[in-house]
Amino acid sequence: MFKNPSFLFDIVCTVVWLLLAARYAKKGFLASSVQLGGNFLSLFGARMFSNWAAGRVFENFLAVGFRDQIAASLSAGGVVDLSGIAAKYAGFLPDSFRASIVEACERSISAVLSDNAVVLADTIVQKVLAPLLTPVISLVLFFVAFALLRMLVSLFVTVLGLVNKLPVIGTVNHWMGWSVGALASILDIYLVLCVLWAIIVITGGNLTMLNDTVMSSSIYYKIFNMFNPFL
């Protein structure tokens, strides 16, 4: 049992949950409540922002360069090697993921093979590279946006933590903070699980100690998959 990585992971998560709950309790009920609400809003806001911005970032900062490079290669007599293009621009992604996108594109790209290099390059960018890279951009934007939003929440919580210094009010505020702290710490663990899930997806489950097979028996990971914000 203790050699099972997922079991050890659940133990670590439980210990971290208790430690974080104690930390939130020390901040007090008022500050912990604001932290909890702020974390929820940060999570929701970061997800909405990443969904909205990922496609725009790809189109405005990456797509033009990809189009020009692919069009130049095709104009120079290069062959249409979708697998090679996917490997060149998104080689860090799992082979199986790249192969599934390429296979889906091959069925629809035959209609434009006779078009000029610019049209063909644009189709390849939209049909192959966009589906490969946009989810990755979305993940990065999500974590960056969440970190910034949570930093703002933490600044406000620091001010509210001064309530604990008041007599009587501070004592009640501290003990009531345990209940909210238990919920707020769960959200912190949820964010860690988001990071682990992203690592598993990006590495294609090829890490020995971190893949879906190993994590499938983890109680925390099972619950996370029921509320996965990326699915």
Phi, psi and omega in degrees: 000314183285352175268354179280116183302322182292325177293317178295324178297318179296322178296314180299317180298320180294317179297315179297321179301314180294319180294319179292323178299319178295322179295318178292323179299324179295327178290330180104163184298314184297309181294320180293324178296316178295321178297316180297310179297320179295322179294319177298314180295323178295318179297313180294315181296319180295321180293316179296317180296315182296321177297320182286321190271335187303310180297323181290321177297316179298313185291320186275332186245340185241318189301318183299314179297317178299316181300313182297316182294315181292319179297319179297319179295318180292322179294331180279005177099011180290150180274159179276092179251091184297320180297319179294320178295316179297320180292325181292315186263342180221040183294343180282348180275158180302143180302320183295322179293314178298318182297322181294321178292316180298317180298317179294325181286324183300332180288332185254349186275344182301332183291339183246009181298332181273355180284174179290170187298325182294313180296317180295318179297318179298320179295318179296318180297316183285326185269333184249301187287322180298312178295335180281315190265332182300317177299324179293316177300319180298318178298313181298314180297323179300310183290324178293313181296319180297317181298318180292316180295320181291328177298320178295319179297318182297325178297319180291322180295325179301321179293317181292336179297342179293343178298330181297341181279350178280137179297150179066298180301319180298319181294311179297318180300322181294312184289326176290339179294338179298317183295315179289325180299324179297321179286318181296323180290329175298321179294325177296316178295324178300320179294320177299319178294327174299317180295315180298318179299318179297319179296317179298317182292313183294323180275358179068022180070023183270356177282135186298316185262359183219091177206172184297326180295315180293318186276352186298333181266001178284129179297316181297318182290325177297315179295320179300317182296337176287336182233032181295119184287347183264358181249000000 
